[in-house]
Amino acid sequence: MKPSTLLFIVTLFLLPAAILVDQMYVKNLKQEFLKLEKERIETTNGLATAKIVHENLNHVRDLVFENMDFPNKRTPVDHEERVFDFITTCINDLKLTLVSVKPIRPQINGPVTTIGFDIEMTGDFFKFGELCAKFENSRRIFSLESYKVSLYDMEETPSGSPRNKAIKVTMRVNTFRVRKV
């Protein structure tokens, strides 16, 4: 037999055997890959959950430190002044018009001091909603005790076209200070 014919016959038998071995090997790799992919997804989900928990715990820690009076904690800026600055900054950032802010005498009930502000402002209704969301997501504890929303005529245009409508909001916002007992 010629060497080329012998080589052809050997190749003819070895090629299907190599394909079968390859298919078995790839099948095992495919199962291993699916298993690794499942583990990757579970690990990613666990890390995402851990990140959310971490952020929530940091938020709680910030709430505690921002709203408690610790005996050794001395801040150069008064609590009421920081609250006032936060409120006015939020209102200005949202391009609402601040008409007035009147502080209410703090009320002390045990270790909790309630500090209130009567706020009057004008602007867009959706911006008022964004302001409430800023209060909710603040590092300080705020409670919107009451509010009243009414239509407000901003101005009459020189051309005699209809007036631009906005809202006027009067609200009482409270924040709290907790003294360690």
SERO-4910 file (N, C-alpha, C, O; in steps of 0.05 Angstrom, whole numbers):
BEGIN
 pado doro    nc1    nc2    nc3   cac1   cac2   cac3    cc1    cc2    cc3    oc1    oc2    oc3
  Met    A     17    -23      0      0      0      0     17     25      0     39     26     12
  Lys    A      8     44    -14     23     69    -16     20     85     10      0     83     24
  Pro    A     41    100     17     39    115     41     17    136     41      5    142     61
  Ser    A     11    147     18    -10    167     16    -38    155     21    -55    167     33
  Thr    A    -42    131     11    -67    117     15    -70    109     44    -91    113     56
  Leu    A    -48    100     56    -48     92     84    -54    117    101    -70    116    120
  Leu    A    -42    139     94    -47    164    108    -77    172    105    -89    182    125
  Phe    A    -88    169     82   -116    175     77   -134    158     94   -153    168    106
  Ile    A   -129    132     96   -146    114    112   -144    121    141   -164    122    155
  Val    A   -119    125    150   -116    132    179   -130    158    185   -143    161    206
  Thr    A   -128    178    167   -142    203    171   -172    199    171   -186    212    186
  Leu    A   -181    182    154   -210    176    151   -221    165    178   -243    171    185
  Phe    A   -206    148    191   -215    137    216   -209    156    240   -225    157    259
  Leu    A   -187    170    239   -180    187    262   -197    213    263   -202    223    285
  Leu    A   -205    223    240   -221    247    240   -247    244    254   -254    261    271
  Pro    A   -264    224    249   -289    221    264   -283    216    294   -298    225    311
  Ala    A   -262    201    300   -255    197    328   -248    223    342   -256    228    364
  Ala    A   -233    240    328   -225    266    339   -250    284    343   -252    299    362
  Ile    A   -268    282    324   -293    298    326   -310    289    350   -320    305    365
  Leu    A   -312    263    354   -327    252    377   -314    260    403   -328    269    422
  Val    A   -288    258    405   -274    266    429   -278    296    434   -282    304    457
  Asp    A   -276    312    413   -279    340    416   -307    347    425   -311    364    443
  Gln    A   -328    334    414   -355    339    422   -360    332    451   -374    347    465
  Met    A   -349    311    461   -352    303    489   -338    324    507   -348    331    528
  Tyr    A   -314    332    498   -299    351    514   -313    378    515   -314    391    536
  Val    A   -323    388    492   -337    413    490   -363    412    506   -371    432    519
  Lys    A   -377    389    505   -402    386    521   -396    390    551   -411    404    564
  Asn    A   -374    378    560   -367    382    588   -359    411    594   -366    421    615
  Leu    A   -345    424    575   -338    452    579   -363    470    579   -365    489    594
  Lys    A   -383    463    562   -407    478    561   -422    477    588   -432    497    598
  Gln    A   -424    453    600   -437    450    626   -421    465    647   -433    478    665
  Glu    A   -395    464    646   -378    478    665   -382    509    662   -383    523    682
  Phe    A   -383    518    637   -388    546    631   -415    555    642   -416    577    654
  Leu    A   -436    540    638   -462    547    648   -462    548    679   -475    566    691
  Lys    A   -448    530    691   -446    530    720   -431    555    730   -440    568    749
  Leu    A   -409    562    717   -394    586    724   -411    611    720   -409    630    735
  Glu    A   -426    612    698   -443    635    692   -464    639    714   -469    661    722
  Lys    A   -476    617    723   -496    618    744   -483    628    770   -495    645    784
  Glu    A   -459    619    776   -445    628    800   -438    658    798   -440    672    818
  Arg    A   -431    667    774   -424    695    770   -449    712    774   -447    733    787
  Ile    A   -472    704    764   -496    719    768   -504    721    797   -511    742    807
  Glu    A   -502    698    811   -508    698    840   -489    716    856   -498    730    874
  Thr    A   -464    716    849   -444    733    862   -450    762    856   -448    779    874
  Thr    A   -456    769    831   -463    796    824   -487    806    839   -487    829    849
  Asn    A   -508    789    841   -532    797    856   -525    801    885   -535    820    898
  Gly    A   -509    784    897   -501    787    925   -485    812    929   -489    826    949
  Leu    A   -467    819    911   -452    844    913   -470    869    911   -467    888    925
  Ala    A   -489    867    893   -508    890    890   -525    894    915   -529    916    924
  Thr    A   -534    872    926   -549    873    951   -532    884    974   -541    901    989
  Ala    A   -507    875    975   -489    885    996   -484    915    993   -482    929   1013
  Lys    A   -482    924    968   -477    953    963   -502    969    972   -498    990    984
  Ile    A   -525    959    967   -550    973    975   -551    975   1005   -558    995   1017
  Val    A   -546    952   1018   -546    952   1048   -525    971   1059   -531    986   1078
  His    A   -501    971   1047   -480    989   1056   -489   1019   1053   -485   1034   1072
  Glu    A   -501   1026   1031   -510   1053   1027   -532   1060   1047   -532   1083   1058
  Asn    A   -551   1042   1052   -572   1047   1072   -561   1050   1100   -570   1068   1115
  Leu    A   -541   1034   1107   -529   1036   1133   -514   1062   1136   -515   1075   1157
  Asn    A   -500   1071   1115   -487   1097   1116   -507   1120   1119   -502   1139   1133
  His    A   -530   1117   1105   -551   1138   1108   -561   1139   1137   -565   1160   1147
  Val    A   -566   1115   1149   -575   1114   1176   -554   1127   1195   -561   1142   1213
  Arg    A   -529   1120   1191   -507   1132   1207   -507   1162   1204   -505   1176   1224
  Asp    A   -509   1172   1180   -510   1201   1176   -534   1214   1190   -532   1235   1201
  Leu    A   -557   1200   1188   -581   1210   1202   -576   1213   1232   -583   1233   1245
  Val    A   -564   1192   1243   -558   1193   1272   -539   1215   1279   -545   1231   1297
  Phe    A   -517   1218   1264   -498   1239   1271   -508   1267   1265   -500   1285   1279
  Glu    A   -525   1270   1245   -535   1297   1239   -558   1305   1257   -563   1329   1260
  Asn    A   -571   1286   1270   -595   1293   1285   -593   1288   1315   -612   1292   1330
  Met    A   -570   1281   1324   -566   1276   1353   -546   1296   1364   -527   1304   1351
  Asp    A   -551   1304   1389   -532   1320   1403   -515   1302   1420   -525   1290   1440
  Phe    A   -490   1298   1413   -472   1283   1429   -457   1302   1448   -451   1324   1440
  Pro    A   -451   1293   1472   -439   1311   1491   -412   1323   1481   -406   1346   1486
  Asn    A   -396   1307   1467   -370   1317   1458   -370   1328   1430   -349   1336   1419
  Lys    A   -394   1330   1417   -396   1340   1390   -400   1370   1391   -421   1379   1399
  Arg    A   -381   1384   1381   -383   1413   1380   -381   1422   1350   -361   1416   1337
  Thr    A   -401   1435   1341   -401   1444   1313   -399   1474   1313   -411   1488   1329
  Pro    A   -383   1485   1294   -381   1514   1293   -406   1528   1284   -410   1552   1289
  Val    A   -424   1514   1270   -448   1526   1259   -472   1514   1274   -473   1490   1278
  Asp    A   -490   1531   1283   -513   1523   1298   -532   1505   1282   -533   1507   1257
  His    A   -546   1486   1295   -564   1468   1282   -585   1482   1266   -590   1475   1243
  Glu    A   -598   1502   1278   -619   1517   1264   -608   1531   1239   -622   1533   1219
  Glu    A   -584   1541   1241   -573   1556   1218   -567   1536   1195   -571   1543   1172
  Arg    A   -558   1512   1201   -553   1492   1180   -579   1484   1167   -580   1480   1143
  Val    A   -600   1480   1183   -626   1473   1172   -636   1496   1154   -645   1491   1132
  Phe    A   -634   1520   1164   -643   1543   1147   -627   1545   1121   -639   1549   1100
  Asp    A   -601   1541   1123   -584   1541   1098   -593   1519   1079   -594   1524   1055
  Phe    A   -599   1495   1090   -607   1473   1073   -634   1480   1058   -636   1476   1034
  Ile    A   -653   1490   1074   -679   1496   1062   -676   1518   1041   -687   1515   1019
  Thr    A   -662   1539   1047   -660   1561   1027   -644   1552   1002   -650   1561    980
  Thr    A   -623   1536   1006   -608   1526    984   -625   1509    966   -624   1511    941
  Cys    A   -641   1491    977   -658   1473    961   -679   1490    946   -683   1485    922
  Ile    A   -690   1510    959   -710   1526    945   -698   1542    923   -709   1544    901
  Asn    A   -674   1553    927   -660   1568    906   -651   1550    883   -653   1557    860
  Asp    A   -641   1525    890   -633   1507    869   -656   1499    850   -652   1495    826
  Leu    A   -680   1497    862   -703   1489    846   -717   1513    833   -737   1511    819
  Lys    A   -705   1537    836   -715   1562    824   -743   1568    833   -760   1578    818
  Leu    A   -749   1562    859   -774   1571    871   -768   1598    883   -745   1605    888
  Thr    A   -789   1614    888   -786   1640    900   -793   1638    930   -816   1631    937
  Leu    A   -774   1644    947   -778   1643    975   -790   1669    984   -778   1690    981
  Val    A   -814   1668    995   -828   1693   1004   -820   1698   1033   -813   1721   1040
  Ser    A   -822   1678   1050   -814   1682   1078   -808   1655   1091   -818   1634   1084
  Val    A   -791   1657   1111   -784   1634   1129   -785   1645   1157   -770   1663   1165
  Lys    A   -803   1633   1173   -806   1642   1201   -800   1618   1219   -814   1598   1219
  Pro    A   -778   1621   1235   -773   1599   1254   -793   1599   1276   -803   1620   1285
  Ile    A   -800   1575   1285   -819   1571   1307   -802   1565   1332   -781   1552   1330
  Arg    A   -812   1574   1355   -797   1569   1380   -794   1538   1383   -813   1523   1381
  Pro    A   -769   1529   1388   -764   1500   1392   -781   1489   1415   -784   1502   1436
  Gln    A   -791   1465   1411   -806   1452   1431   -790   1428   1441   -782   1411   1425
  Ile    A   -786   1426   1467   -771   1405   1479   -790   1385   1492   -806   1393   1509
  Asn    A   -788   1360   1484   -805   1339   1495   -786   1316   1502   -781   1299   1486
  Gly    A   -777   1316   1527   -757   1296   1535   -731   1300   1521   -721   1323   1521
  Pro    A   -720   1279   1509   -694   1283   1496   -697   1294   1467   -677   1300   1454
  Val    A   -721   1298   1458   -726   1307   1430   -733   1336   1429   -752   1345   1443
  Thr    A   -718   1351   1414   -724   1379   1409   -735   1382   1381   -722   1374   1361
  Thr    A   -759   1393   1378   -771   1398   1352   -767   1427   1344   -774   1445   1358
  Ile    A   -755   1430   1321   -749   1457   1310   -765   1460   1285   -762   1446   1266
  Gly    A   -783   1480   1285   -801   1483   1262   -797   1509   1247   -786   1529   1258
  Phe    A   -805   1509   1223   -803   1533   1205   -829   1535   1190   -839   1516   1178
  Asp    A   -841   1559   1190   -864   1565   1172   -852   1577   1147   -839   1598   1148
  Ile    A   -856   1565   1124   -844   1573   1099   -866   1580   1080   -887   1566   1077
  Glu    A   -862   1602   1066   -881   1611   1045   -864   1615   1020   -843   1628   1020
  Met    A   -873   1603    997   -858   1605    972   -878   1604    949   -901   1596    952
  Thr    A   -868   1611    926   -883   1610    901   -867   1596    880   -842   1595    882
  Gly    A   -880   1584    861   -866   1571    839   -883   1550    826   -908   1552    826
  Asp    A   -870   1530    815   -883   1509    800   -890   1486    818   -876   1479    837
  Phe    A   -913   1473    813   -922   1451    830   -903   1427    830   -898   1415    850
  Phe    A   -891   1421    807   -873   1399    805   -847   1405    820   -835   1386    831
  Lys    A   -839   1430    820   -815   1437    836   -820   1434    866   -803   1427    881
  Phe    A   -845   1439    874   -853   1435    902   -850   1405    909   -840   1398    930
  Gly    A   -858   1388    890   -855   1359    894   -825   1352    896   -818   1335    913
  Glu    A   -808   1364    880   -779   1359    881   -768   1368    908   -750   1356    919
  Leu    A   -778   1390    918   -769   1400    944   -776   1380    966   -759   1375    984
  Cys    A   -800   1369    965   -808   1349    985   -790   1325    983   -782   1313   1003
  Ala    A   -782   1317    958   -764   1294    955   -736   1301    966   -724   1283    978
  Lys    A   -727   1325    963   -701   1333    975   -703   1332   1005   -683   1323   1018
  Phe    A   -725   1340   1017   -728   1337   1046   -727   1308   1054   -713   1301   1074
  Glu    A   -740   1291   1039   -741   1262   1046   -713   1249   1044   -707   1232   1060
  Asn    A   -697   1257   1024   -671   1245   1020   -648   1260   1034   -625   1253   1030
  Ser    A   -655   1279   1051   -635   1294   1065   -622   1278   1087   -632   1257   1095
  Arg    A   -598   1287   1095   -584   1274   1118   -596   1283   1144   -588   1274   1165
  Arg    A   -615   1301   1143   -629   1310   1167   -658   1299   1166   -669   1295   1145
  Ile    A   -669   1295   1189   -697   1285   1190   -715   1309   1188   -715   1327   1205
  Phe    A   -732   1309   1168   -752   1330   1164   -780   1317   1165   -783   1294   1157
  Ser    A   -799   1333   1175   -826   1324   1173   -842   1348   1162   -841   1370   1173
  Leu    A   -857   1343   1142   -875   1364   1130   -901   1362   1146   -918   1345   1139
  Glu    A   -904   1378   1166   -927   1376   1184   -953   1384   1171   -973   1371   1174
  Ser    A   -952   1406   1156   -976   1415   1142   -967   1432   1118   -946   1444   1117
  Tyr    A   -985   1434   1098   -980   1451   1075  -1007   1459   1063  -1027   1445   1065
  Lys    A  -1006   1482   1050  -1030   1492   1036  -1020   1502   1009  -1001   1518   1007
  Val    A  -1033   1492    988  -1025   1499    961  -1049   1515    948  -1071   1506    949
  Ser    A  -1043   1538    937  -1063   1554    924  -1052   1565    898  -1027   1568    895
  Leu    A  -1069   1572    879  -1060   1584    854  -1051   1613    860  -1061   1626    877
  Tyr    A  -1032   1621    844  -1019   1647    848  -1015   1660    821  -1003   1647    804
  Asp    A  -1025   1684    817  -1020   1698    791   -993   1712    793   -989   1730    809
  Met    A   -975   1703    775   -947   1713    776   -946   1741    764   -935   1760    776
  Glu    A   -957   1744    740   -955   1770    726   -974   1771    703   -983   1750    693
  Glu    A   -981   1794    694   -997   1797    670   -978   1806    648   -963   1825    652
  Thr    A   -979   1793    625   -960   1800    604   -970   1826    590   -994   1831    590
  Pro    A   -951   1841    580   -958   1867    567   -976   1864    543   -992   1882    537
  Ser    A   -975   1842    529   -991   1838    505  -1020   1831    511  -1037   1829    493
  Gly    A  -1026   1829    536  -1054   1823    544  -1060   1793    542  -1084   1786    544
  Ser    A  -1040   1777    538  -1045   1748    536  -1051   1738    564  -1047   1752    584
  Pro    A  -1062   1713    566  -1070   1703    592  -1046   1703    612  -1023   1702    605
  Arg    A  -1054   1704    637  -1034   1705    659  -1020   1678    662  -1030   1657    656
  Asn    A   -995   1680    671   -979   1657    676   -986   1647    704   -982   1661    724
  Lys    A   -996   1623    707  -1005   1612    733   -983   1597    746   -968   1582    734
  Ala    A   -981   1601    772   -962   1586    789   -977   1578    814  -1001   1582    816
  Ile    A   -962   1568    833   -975   1561    859   -961   1577    881   -938   1585    879
  Lys    A   -976   1580    902   -965   1591    927   -968   1569    948   -989   1558    951
  Val    A   -946   1564    962   -946   1542    982   -939   1554   1008   -919   1569   1011
  Thr    A   -955   1548   1028   -949   1555   1056   -947   1528   1070   -965   1511   1069
  Met    A   -924   1524   1084   -920   1498   1097   -906   1501   1123   -891   1521   1128
  Arg    A   -910   1482   1140   -895   1479   1166   -877   1455   1163   -886   1433   1160
  Val    A   -851   1460   1165   -830   1439   1164   -817   1437   1191   -809   1457   1203
  Asn    A   -816   1412   1202   -802   1407   1227   -777   1391   1223   -776   1374   1205
  Thr    A   -758   1396   1239   -734   1379   1241   -730   1373   1270   -741   1387   1287
  Phe    A   -714   1353   1276   -712   1344   1303   -683   1342   1312   -665   1337   1295
  Arg    A   -679   1346   1337   -653   1343   1349   -657   1325   1373   -674   1330   1390
  Val    A   -642   1303   1375   -645   1284   1397   -620   1286   1415   -597   1284   1406
  Arg    A   -626   1289   1440   -604   1291   1460   -600   1264   1472   -619   1250   1480
  Lys    A   -575   1256   1475   -568   1230   1487   -575   1232   1516   -566   1250   1530
  Val    A   -589   1212   1526   -597   1212   1554   -578   1195   1571   -582   1193   1595
***
